[in-house]
Amino acid sequence: MIGLADCNNFYASCERVFNPRLKNQPLVVLSNNDGCVIARSNEAKLLGIKMGEPVFQIRNLIKKHNVNVFSTNFALYGDFSDRVMNTLKSEIERVEVYSIDEAFLDFSNQEIEERATFIIDKVKKWTGIPVSIGIASTKSLAKVANHIAKKHTKKGVFILDNEFLIKRALNVFPVEDLWGVGKKYSRRLKQLGVNTALEFRNIDEEWLRKHFSINCVRLQQELKGVKCYTLERNPVRKKNICTSRSFGKEISDYVRVKEAVSTFANTCAIKLRKEKSCCSKISVFLSTNTYKLNIKQYHPYITFSFQTPTNDSAEIVSMASTALQRIYRCGYVYKKAGVIVQDTISQDKVQMSLFDNIDRKKSRELMYSLDKINMLMGRDTIRIASQGFERRWKIRQEKLSPCYTTRFSDILTVKI
């Protein structure tokens, strides 16, 4: 049996751990630049606040009901995610981390319900984060079971272990909420009269294969209890890694744009090293504000290739700066920039070039030392000079909570 552990209202729950007064209070977390709602507590959901709703449209609602509003604190959320996943791994041998707040668990040869309840209690006790676990014979059914566990059980555990329960659950489960069924497919399915997961499961397989993707066929098989997706203990290597941000304020100054692009490129390099990968190509893009029709629009995109695949920060930042020089134009006001590193391969499988003028051994040693110092002393203690120090382009985070677990200055103090 496969379980799906999913943190309940994860971002909102993280904000509550060190701030007990927020318990049972409506709470929302906003996207970059405090633009839209990306997380809601159950109390906020009951007020009718929708996911993705622009915050300026609900200011009266926020004021009327004293809704607590927070900017995204990814340092805090990322650290809590690591703590939750490590707690799960301490109890289950085979764990596949699926996202920042989800993980698939192998419940083979175990007292399932008792074990799942124990894990939920342990995660809550060790991290303060509430978790629900749905259990079934396949990943797709475990997703359905988790949905039920989260909304319709007190313990937070639900097991789909017989055909009667499965059919009953699928009969009321909306087709658009199925794992992997997006807006496009759900719209087509509803036009065909397929509104529930059970109706989807009952579609003729050959017809489905002919008119939809192979992933839809696999999903159908999984809903029938046929396992198509196994637990992946080692995460699949990302082919591309993107770091992009909308600026807190629109900028036109080249130096500020370069600082932002250099920072994004360095972030990509750090992510590559964490995955023990190297990239073969790099793309840089800029964008003006598409919502301001009264200004000149410009959305350039350029790609360069490396002679030898790399994860060296200095090399990647240098290439990103060269790319920026090619696409930057004076007279435009930029709202967003981004860097994408592409065609990644394992750092152990890099084909060296006869014409490479970089000492790769020294490069690896330098990056290892840089990462170690920044891990011990704080992010960007050592940085590439072109990243700058003021970050006048940074995203707007007017409601940012303290980084309780990742910054010494934000650690809570108790007066005795």
PAFIBA-29631 format. One record per residue (C-alpha): residue number from 1; residue in one letter; x, y, z. Coordinates in steps of 0.02 Angstrom, whole numbers. Each point is the difference from the previous one (the first is absolute). Layout:
<atoms>
+-----+---------+--------+--------+--------+
: num : residuo :     px :     py :     pz :
+-----+---------+--------+--------+--------+
: NUM :       A :      X :      Y :      Z :
...
+-----+---------+--------+--------+--------+
</atoms>
This chain:
<atoms>
+-----+---------+--------+--------+--------+
: num : residuo :     px :     py :     pz :
+-----+---------+--------+--------+--------+
:   1 :       M :      0 :      0 :      0 :
:   2 :       I :     55 :    178 :    -39 :
:   3 :       G :    -34 :    149 :    111 :
:   4 :       L :     -1 :    184 :    -43 :
:   5 :       A :     47 :    115 :    144 :
:   6 :       D :    -56 :    178 :    -34 :
:   7 :       C :     25 :    147 :    118 :
:   8 :       N :   -163 :     91 :     35 :
:   9 :       N :     -1 :    180 :    -63 :
:  10 :       F :    190 :    -10 :      7 :
:  11 :       Y :     54 :    183 :    -16 :
:  12 :       A :   -136 :     56 :    121 :
:  13 :       S :     47 :   -138 :    122 :
:  14 :       C :    183 :     54 :     -4 :
:  15 :       E :    -50 :    177 :     48 :
:  16 :       R :    -97 :    -67 :    149 :
:  17 :       V :    136 :   -107 :     79 :
:  18 :       F :     92 :    144 :     84 :
:  19 :       N :   -152 :    113 :     14 :
:  20 :       P :   -133 :    -90 :    103 :
:  21 :       R :   -119 :    149 :     -2 :
:  22 :       L :    -35 :    -43 :   -183 :
:  23 :       K :    -84 :   -164 :     48 :
:  24 :       N :   -180 :     -4 :    -61 :
:  25 :       Q :     23 :    171 :    -80 :
:  26 :       P :    -23 :     34 :   -187 :
:  27 :       L :    170 :      9 :    -85 :
:  28 :       V :     62 :     21 :   -179 :
:  29 :       V :    172 :     -4 :    -79 :
:  30 :       L :     36 :    108 :   -152 :
:  31 :       S :    101 :    -31 :   -158 :
:  32 :       N :    159 :     91 :    -52 :
:  33 :       N :    -18 :    189 :     18 :
:  34 :       D :   -152 :    -29 :    111 :
:  35 :       G :   -111 :    -17 :   -153 :
:  36 :       C :   -118 :   -149 :     15 :
:  37 :       V :    -59 :   -125 :    130 :
:  38 :       I :     97 :   -164 :    -15 :
:  39 :       A :    -44 :    -81 :    167 :
:  40 :       R :   -149 :      9 :    117 :
:  41 :       S :    -44 :    -68 :    171 :
:  42 :       N :   -166 :    -91 :     16 :
:  43 :       E :    -73 :    154 :     84 :
:  44 :       A :     49 :    108 :   -149 :
:  45 :       K :    -79 :   -126 :   -120 :
:  46 :       L :   -164 :     13 :     95 :
:  47 :       L :      1 :    188 :    -30 :
:  48 :       G :     -4 :    -34 :   -187 :
:  49 :       I :    180 :     51 :    -37 :
:  50 :       K :     52 :    -89 :   -159 :
:  51 :       M :    170 :    -68 :    -50 :
:  52 :       G :     89 :    120 :   -119 :
:  53 :       E :   -113 :    147 :     43 :
:  54 :       P :     89 :    169 :    -14 :
:  55 :       V :     20 :     75 :    173 :
:  56 :       F :    -62 :    172 :    -53 :
:  57 :       Q :   -170 :    -76 :    -41 :
:  58 :       I :    -25 :    -67 :    176 :
:  59 :       R :     69 :    143 :    106 :
:  60 :       N :   -174 :     39 :     72 :
:  61 :       L :    -27 :   -184 :     43 :
:  62 :       I :    171 :     -9 :     83 :
:  63 :       K :    -37 :    156 :    104 :
:  64 :       K :   -177 :    -54 :     47 :
:  65 :       H :     51 :   -172 :     64 :
:  66 :       N :    175 :     44 :     65 :
:  67 :       V :     83 :   -123 :   -118 :
:  68 :       N :    185 :    -23 :     38 :
:  69 :       V :    103 :     31 :   -156 :
:  70 :       F :    180 :    -61 :    -29 :
:  71 :       S :    127 :     16 :   -140 :
:  72 :       T :     78 :   -161 :    -62 :
:  73 :       N :    143 :    -57 :    112 :
:  74 :       F :     81 :   -136 :   -104 :
:  75 :       A :    149 :    -16 :    117 :
:  76 :       L :   -118 :    -47 :    141 :
:  77 :       Y :   -110 :   -113 :   -107 :
:  78 :       G :    149 :    -89 :    -76 :
:  79 :       D :     75 :    -36 :    171 :
:  80 :       F :   -165 :    -66 :     68 :
:  81 :       S :    -16 :   -109 :   -155 :
:  82 :       D :    170 :    -78 :     35 :
:  83 :       R :    -51 :    -32 :    181 :
:  84 :       V :   -164 :    -83 :    -50 :
:  85 :       M :     83 :   -110 :   -132 :
:  86 :       N :    139 :    -53 :    119 :
:  87 :       T :   -130 :    -46 :    130 :
:  88 :       L :    -93 :   -107 :   -127 :
:  89 :       K :    164 :    -84 :    -49 :
:  90 :       S :     34 :    -41 :    182 :
:  91 :       E :   -156 :   -111 :      1 :
:  92 :       I :    -16 :    -63 :   -179 :
:  93 :       E :    145 :    -81 :    -94 :
:  94 :       R :    -59 :     45 :   -176 :
:  95 :       V :    -53 :    181 :    -21 :
:  96 :       E :    -19 :     96 :   -163 :
:  97 :       V :     -1 :    188 :     28 :
:  98 :       Y :   -124 :     61 :   -129 :
:  99 :       S :    -10 :    186 :     38 :
: 100 :       I :     37 :    125 :    138 :
: 101 :       D :   -148 :    -66 :    102 :
: 102 :       E :    -35 :   -174 :    -70 :
: 103 :       A :     85 :   -170 :      7 :
: 104 :       F :    -47 :   -175 :    -53 :
: 105 :       L :     29 :   -135 :    132 :
: 106 :       D :     20 :   -189 :    -15 :
: 107 :       F :   -118 :    -83 :    124 :
: 108 :       S :     41 :   -179 :    -52 :
: 109 :       N :      2 :   -129 :    140 :
: 110 :       Q :    -64 :    119 :    134 :
: 111 :       E :   -151 :     27 :    111 :
: 112 :       I :    -58 :    138 :   -114 :
: 113 :       E :   -127 :    105 :     95 :
: 114 :       E :     91 :    -12 :    166 :
: 115 :       R :    166 :     44 :    -83 :
: 116 :       A :    -73 :    146 :    -98 :
: 117 :       T :    -82 :     73 :    157 :
: 118 :       F :    165 :    -14 :     94 :
: 119 :       I :     92 :     90 :   -141 :
: 120 :       I :   -127 :    142 :     -3 :
: 121 :       D :     19 :     23 :    188 :
: 122 :       K :    190 :     -5 :    -11 :
: 123 :       V :     10 :    128 :   -140 :
: 124 :       K :   -116 :    116 :     97 :
: 125 :       K :    101 :    -23 :    160 :
: 126 :       W :    172 :     20 :    -81 :
: 127 :       T :    -39 :    140 :   -123 :
: 128 :       G :   -167 :     77 :     46 :
: 129 :       I :    -67 :    -33 :   -176 :
: 130 :       P :   -167 :    -94 :    -20 :
: 131 :       V :      4 :   -140 :   -128 :
: 132 :       S :   -132 :   -110 :    -83 :
: 133 :       I :     37 :   -171 :    -75 :
: 134 :       G :    -99 :    -88 :   -136 :
: 135 :       I :     40 :   -182 :    -34 :
: 136 :       A :    -43 :   -113 :   -148 :
: 137 :       S :     76 :   -125 :   -121 :
: 138 :       T :     59 :    132 :   -126 :
: 139 :       K :     64 :    179 :      4 :
: 140 :       S :   -153 :     69 :    -88 :
: 141 :       L :   -120 :    -85 :    121 :
: 142 :       A :    108 :     58 :    146 :
: 143 :       K :    -26 :    179 :    -63 :
: 144 :       V :   -188 :    -28 :      5 :
: 145 :       A :     12 :    -78 :    173 :
: 146 :       N :    102 :    147 :     63 :
: 147 :       H :   -133 :    121 :    -62 :
: 148 :       I :   -128 :    -95 :    104 :
: 149 :       A :    116 :    -12 :    151 :
: 150 :       K :     27 :    188 :     -2 :
: 151 :       K :   -182 :     51 :    -16 :
: 152 :       H :   -106 :   -139 :     76 :
: 153 :       T :     95 :    -83 :    143 :
: 154 :       K :     49 :     53 :    176 :
: 155 :       K :    160 :   -105 :     12 :
: 156 :       G :     66 :     56 :   -169 :
: 157 :       V :     14 :   -179 :    -67 :
: 158 :       F :   -104 :    -84 :   -134 :
: 159 :       I :     30 :   -168 :    -83 :
: 160 :       L :    -73 :    -54 :   -167 :
: 161 :       D :     25 :   -187 :     15 :
: 162 :       N :   -152 :    -79 :    -83 :
: 163 :       E :    -99 :     20 :   -161 :
: 164 :       F :   -159 :     58 :     86 :
: 165 :       L :     90 :    145 :     86 :
: 166 :       I :     96 :     44 :   -158 :
: 167 :       K :   -157 :     10 :   -108 :
: 168 :       R :    -91 :    100 :    133 :
: 169 :       A :    144 :    125 :     14 :
: 170 :       L :     26 :     17 :   -188 :
: 171 :       N :   -186 :     25 :    -29 :
: 172 :       V :      4 :    167 :     94 :
: 173 :       F :    177 :     53 :    -46 :
: 174 :       P :      2 :    140 :   -132 :
: 175 :       V :     95 :    -47 :   -157 :
: 176 :       E :     94 :    167 :      1 :
: 177 :       D :     77 :    -44 :    169 :
: 178 :       L :     80 :   -161 :    -63 :
: 179 :       W :    189 :     -7 :      3 :
: 180 :       G :     66 :     60 :   -169 :
: 181 :       V :   -167 :     58 :    -72 :
: 182 :       G :     20 :    185 :    -37 :
: 183 :       K :   -124 :    131 :    -57 :
: 184 :       K :     18 :    -47 :   -184 :
: 185 :       Y :    -38 :   -185 :     24 :
: 186 :       S :   -136 :     27 :    131 :
: 187 :       R :    -90 :    121 :   -117 :
: 188 :       R :      4 :   -129 :   -142 :
: 189 :       L :    -57 :   -139 :    115 :
: 190 :       K :   -146 :    101 :     68 :
: 191 :       Q :    -55 :     39 :   -177 :
: 192 :       L :     -8 :   -188 :    -25 :
: 193 :       G :   -106 :    -21 :    157 :
: 194 :       V :    142 :    -63 :    110 :
: 195 :       N :    -15 :     94 :    165 :
: 196 :       T :     62 :   -122 :    132 :
: 197 :       A :    153 :   -108 :     24 :
: 198 :       L :   -109 :   -157 :    -11 :
: 199 :       E :    -68 :     53 :   -169 :
: 200 :       F :    179 :     30 :    -56 :
: 201 :       R :     50 :   -174 :     59 :
: 202 :       N :   -143 :    -77 :   -100 :
: 203 :       I :     50 :     78 :   -167 :
: 204 :       D :     49 :   -126 :   -134 :
: 205 :       E :    189 :    -19 :     11 :
: 206 :       E :     32 :     -5 :   -187 :
: 207 :       W :   -106 :    154 :    -29 :
: 208 :       L :     94 :     90 :    139 :
: 209 :       R :    168 :    -50 :    -74 :
: 210 :       K :    -53 :     64 :   -171 :
: 211 :       H :    -71 :    168 :     53 :
: 212 :       F :    105 :     45 :    154 :
: 213 :       S :    180 :    -20 :     59 :
: 214 :       I :     86 :   -158 :     63 :
: 215 :       N :      4 :     81 :    173 :
: 216 :       C :   -190 :      0 :      2 :
: 217 :       V :      2 :   -187 :    -38 :
: 218 :       R :    122 :    -29 :    142 :
: 219 :       L :   -108 :    103 :    117 :
: 220 :       Q :   -151 :   -106 :    -47 :
: 221 :       Q :     98 :   -159 :     34 :
: 222 :       E :     56 :     67 :    169 :
: 223 :       L :   -181 :     39 :     46 :
: 224 :       K :    -38 :   -184 :    -39 :
: 225 :       G :    137 :    -52 :    122 :
: 226 :       V :    133 :    -39 :   -132 :
: 227 :       K :    165 :     75 :     58 :
: 228 :       C :     80 :    106 :   -137 :
: 229 :       Y :    107 :    115 :    108 :
: 230 :       T :    122 :    -73 :    125 :
: 231 :       L :     83 :     88 :    146 :
: 232 :       E :    155 :     95 :    -57 :
: 233 :       R :    126 :      6 :    140 :
: 234 :       N :    121 :    104 :   -102 :
: 235 :       P :    -78 :    160 :    -69 :
: 236 :       V :     -1 :     16 :   -189 :
: 237 :       R :    133 :    120 :    -60 :
: 238 :       K :    -72 :    165 :    -59 :
: 239 :       K :     37 :     35 :   -184 :
: 240 :       N :    -20 :    187 :     25 :
: 241 :       I :     10 :    114 :    151 :
: 242 :       C :    -76 :    173 :     -3 :
: 243 :       T :     19 :    145 :    121 :
: 244 :       S :   -103 :    155 :    -39 :
: 245 :       R :    -82 :    140 :     98 :
: 246 :       S :   -112 :    149 :    -28 :
: 247 :       F :     86 :    153 :     71 :
: 248 :       G :    -73 :     91 :    149 :
: 249 :       K :     13 :    159 :   -102 :
: 250 :       E :     22 :     14 :   -188 :
: 251 :       I :    180 :     40 :    -46 :
: 252 :       S :     90 :     65 :   -154 :
: 253 :       D :    177 :     21 :     66 :
: 254 :       Y :    119 :   -128 :    -77 :
: 255 :       V :    102 :    -24 :    159 :
: 256 :       R :   -155 :    -48 :    100 :
: 257 :       V :    -60 :   -119 :   -135 :
: 258 :       K :    173 :    -79 :     -6 :
: 259 :       E :      0 :    -23 :    189 :
: 260 :       A :   -166 :    -91 :    -11 :
: 261 :       V :     52 :   -111 :   -146 :
: 262 :       S :    166 :    -41 :     86 :
: 263 :       T :    -93 :    -49 :    159 :
: 264 :       F :   -121 :   -111 :    -98 :
: 265 :       A :    144 :    -82 :    -93 :
: 266 :       N :     92 :    -34 :    163 :
: 267 :       T :   -158 :    -76 :     74 :
: 268 :       C :    -12 :   -117 :   -150 :
: 269 :       A :    181 :    -51 :     24 :
: 270 :       I :    -31 :    -40 :    184 :
: 271 :       K :   -151 :   -106 :    -47 :
: 272 :       L :    105 :    -93 :   -129 :
: 273 :       R :    133 :    -42 :    129 :
: 274 :       K :   -132 :    -61 :    122 :
: 275 :       E :    -60 :   -122 :   -133 :
: 276 :       K :    179 :    -44 :    -49 :
: 277 :       S :    -41 :     59 :   -177 :
: 278 :       C :     80 :    109 :   -132 :
: 279 :       C :    -87 :    103 :   -135 :
: 280 :       S :     44 :      8 :   -184 :
: 281 :       K :   -100 :    157 :    -44 :
: 282 :       I :    -61 :    159 :     82 :
: 283 :       S :   -143 :    115 :    -47 :
: 284 :       V :    -34 :    176 :     62 :
: 285 :       F :   -162 :     96 :    -23 :
: 286 :       L :    -70 :    171 :     43 :
: 287 :       S :   -177 :     64 :      0 :
: 288 :       T :    -87 :    167 :     13 :
: 289 :       N :   -168 :     12 :     89 :
: 290 :       T :   -127 :    -80 :   -119 :
: 291 :       Y :   -144 :     75 :     99 :
: 292 :       K :     55 :    179 :    -36 :
: 293 :       L :    -54 :     27 :   -178 :
: 294 :       N :     56 :    182 :      2 :
: 295 :       I :    186 :    -45 :      8 :
: 296 :       K :    116 :    -73 :   -132 :
: 297 :       Q :      1 :   -189 :      5 :
: 298 :       Y :    157 :   -107 :    -15 :
: 299 :       H :     19 :   -185 :     42 :
: 300 :       P :    171 :    -63 :    -57 :
: 301 :       Y :     65 :   -178 :     23 :
: 302 :       I :    173 :    -67 :    -44 :
: 303 :       T :     91 :   -166 :     20 :
: 304 :       F :    187 :    -36 :      8 :
: 305 :       S :     92 :   -167 :      9 :
: 306 :       F :    147 :    -45 :    112 :
: 307 :       Q :    153 :    -81 :    -78 :
: 308 :       T :      2 :   -121 :    148 :
: 309 :       P :   -154 :    -33 :    110 :
: 310 :       T :     22 :     90 :    166 :
: 311 :       N :    -72 :     41 :    171 :
: 312 :       D :    132 :    130 :     43 :
: 313 :       S :    -83 :    160 :     64 :
: 314 :       A :    131 :    116 :    -73 :
: 315 :       E :    -12 :    -80 :   -172 :
: 316 :       I :   -191 :     -2 :     -2 :
: 317 :       V :    -15 :    179 :     63 :
: 318 :       S :    128 :     59 :   -127 :
: 319 :       M :    -96 :    -81 :   -144 :
: 320 :       A :   -165 :     71 :     65 :
: 321 :       S :     78 :    174 :      4 :
: 322 :       T :     60 :    -21 :   -179 :
: 323 :       A :   -175 :    -53 :    -52 :
: 324 :       L :    -75 :    150 :     89 :
: 325 :       Q :    114 :    119 :    -94 :
: 326 :       R :    -69 :    -69 :   -163 :
: 327 :       I :   -184 :     25 :     42 :
: 328 :       Y :     -4 :    151 :    115 :
: 329 :       R :    -69 :    158 :    -81 :
: 330 :       C :     -3 :    175 :     72 :
: 331 :       G :   -166 :     92 :      4 :
: 332 :       Y :   -101 :   -146 :     69 :
: 333 :       V :    -65 :    -26 :    177 :
: 334 :       Y :     19 :   -181 :     53 :
: 335 :       K :   -118 :    -92 :    116 :
: 336 :       K :     74 :   -176 :     -3 :
: 337 :       A :    159 :    -94 :    -41 :
: 338 :       G :     51 :   -182 :      6 :
: 339 :       V :    136 :   -128 :    -31 :
: 340 :       I :    -25 :   -179 :    -61 :
: 341 :       V :    139 :   -131 :      2 :
: 342 :       Q :    -38 :   -139 :   -124 :
: 343 :       D :     50 :   -173 :    -62 :
: 344 :       T :     65 :    -57 :    169 :
: 345 :       I :    104 :   -157 :     23 :
: 346 :       S :     82 :    -85 :    148 :
: 347 :       Q :    161 :     87 :     51 :
: 348 :       D :     84 :   -171 :     -5 :
: 349 :       K :    -43 :    -22 :   -184 :
: 350 :       V :     67 :    165 :    -68 :
: 351 :       Q :     99 :    -23 :   -162 :
: 352 :       M :    156 :    108 :     15 :
: 353 :       S :     57 :    109 :   -144 :
: 354 :       L :    178 :      4 :    -67 :
: 355 :       F :    -15 :    188 :    -13 :
: 356 :       D :    -66 :     30 :    176 :
: 357 :       N :    108 :    132 :     86 :
: 358 :       I :    -79 :    -21 :    174 :
: 359 :       D :     76 :   -112 :    133 :
: 360 :       R :   -155 :   -103 :     41 :
: 361 :       K :     76 :    -77 :    157 :
: 362 :       K :     37 :    170 :     75 :
: 363 :       S :   -171 :     61 :    -54 :
: 364 :       R :    -87 :   -143 :     94 :
: 365 :       E :    106 :     30 :    155 :
: 366 :       L :    -35 :    186 :     -2 :
: 367 :       M :   -189 :    -25 :    -20 :
: 368 :       Y :      1 :   -130 :    140 :
: 369 :       S :     88 :    124 :    117 :
: 370 :       L :   -117 :    141 :    -52 :
: 371 :       D :   -155 :   -104 :     34 :
: 372 :       K :     66 :    -60 :    167 :
: 373 :       I :     41 :    176 :     61 :
: 374 :       N :   -171 :     67 :    -55 :
: 375 :       M :    -86 :   -146 :     86 :
: 376 :       L :     91 :     32 :    164 :
: 377 :       M :      6 :    190 :     -3 :
: 378 :       G :   -160 :     43 :    -92 :
: 379 :       R :    -60 :     15 :   -179 :
: 380 :       D :    105 :    114 :   -112 :
: 381 :       T :    134 :     26 :    132 :
: 382 :       I :    114 :    -26 :   -149 :
: 383 :       R :    -74 :     52 :   -166 :
: 384 :       I :     44 :     48 :   -177 :
: 385 :       A :     40 :    187 :     -5 :
: 386 :       S :   -124 :     35 :   -141 :
: 387 :       Q :   -142 :    -54 :    115 :
: 388 :       G :     21 :    163 :     97 :
: 389 :       F :    -52 :     28 :    180 :
: 390 :       E :   -149 :    116 :      6 :
: 391 :       R :   -124 :   -104 :   -101 :
: 392 :       R :   -106 :    151 :    -42 :
: 393 :       W :    -90 :   -111 :   -126 :
: 394 :       K :    -58 :   -129 :    127 :
: 395 :       I :   -180 :    -57 :     11 :
: 396 :       R :   -122 :     91 :    113 :
: 397 :       Q :    -29 :    -93 :    164 :
: 398 :       E :    -85 :    123 :    115 :
: 399 :       K :    -81 :   -136 :    108 :
: 400 :       L :    151 :   -114 :     19 :
: 401 :       S :      8 :   -103 :    160 :
: 402 :       P :    166 :    -36 :     87 :
: 403 :       C :    109 :   -145 :    -61 :
: 404 :       Y :    -15 :    -86 :    168 :
: 405 :       T :    101 :   -155 :    -43 :
: 406 :       T :    127 :     62 :   -128 :
: 407 :       R :     63 :    167 :     66 :
: 408 :       F :     85 :     23 :    169 :
: 409 :       S :    -68 :    176 :     22 :
: 410 :       D :   -179 :    -65 :    -20 :
: 411 :       I :     10 :   -139 :    131 :
: 412 :       L :   -134 :     23 :    132 :
: 413 :       T :     59 :     53 :    172 :
: 414 :       V :    -89 :    -43 :    161 :
: 415 :       K :      5 :    115 :    150 :
: 416 :       I :      2 :    -91 :    166 :
+-----+---------+--------+--------+--------+
</atoms>
